[in-house]
């Protein structure tokens, strides 16, 4: 099973947002950290299911070092 990095974002007065560097455009949010994690798992699973159904390639997971070397991900 592949493991993908999810980046959790939180601004003052906002929900917790989650994005996936390996899947641009796949984002979700939750009112609590636990809710955001659960929503992230669901969003990623649905996106991968859609890619599979469409016969599209599933990217290999990026390494944490690669993701964190991008200043936008800090």
C-alpha positions in Angstrom: 0.0 0.0 0.0 1.3 3.4 -1.0 1.5 6.2 1.6 1.1 9.8 0.4 1.9 13.0 2.2 -0.9 15.3 3.2 -0.1 18.8 4.2 -2.3 20.3 6.9 -2.9 24.0 6.8 -4.5 26.2 9.5 -5.0 29.9 9.5 -6.5 31.9 12.4 -10.3 31.7 12.3 -10.3 28.9 9.7 -10.9 25.2 9.5 -8.0 22.7 9.1 -7.2 22.3 5.4 -5.4 19.4 3.8 -3.7 19.2 0.4 -1.7 16.5 -1.3 1.5 17.5 -3.2 1.3 14.4 -5.4 -2.3 15.3 -6.4 -2.6 19.0 -7.2 -6.1 20.2 -6.8 -7.1 17.5 -4.3 -8.0 19.5 -1.1 -10.4 19.0 1.8 -11.0 20.5 5.2 -12.4 19.7 8.6 -13.4 21.7 11.7 -11.1 19.6 13.9 -7.8 18.0 13.2 -9.4 14.5 13.4 -12.2 15.6 11.1 -9.6 16.9 8.6 -7.6 13.7 8.7 -10.7 11.6 8.1 -11.8 13.9 5.2 -8.3 13.7 3.7 -8.4 9.9 3.7 -11.8 9.9 2.0 -10.9 12.6 -0.5 -7.6 10.8 -1.5 -9.3 7.4 -1.7 -12.1 8.8 -4.0 -9.6 10.6 -6.2 -7.4 7.5 -6.6 -10.5 5.4 -7.3 -11.5 7.9 -10.1 -8.0 7.8 -11.6 -8.1 4.0 -11.6 -11.6 3.9 -13.2 -10.4 6.3 -15.9 -7.3 4.2 -16.6 -5.0 7.0 -15.5 -1.6 6.5 -13.8 -1.3 6.8 -10.1 1.8 8.8 -9.2 4.5 7.3 -7.0 4.6 9.0 -3.6 7.0 11.8 -3.1 9.7 11.6 -0.5 9.1 13.8 2.6 12.5 15.5 1.9 11.4 16.5 -1.6 8.0 17.9 -0.4 9.6 19.9 2.4 12.3 21.3 0.2 9.5 23.4 -1.5 9.1 26.6 0.5 5.4 26.7 -0.3 5.0 23.5 1.8 6.5 24.8 5.0 
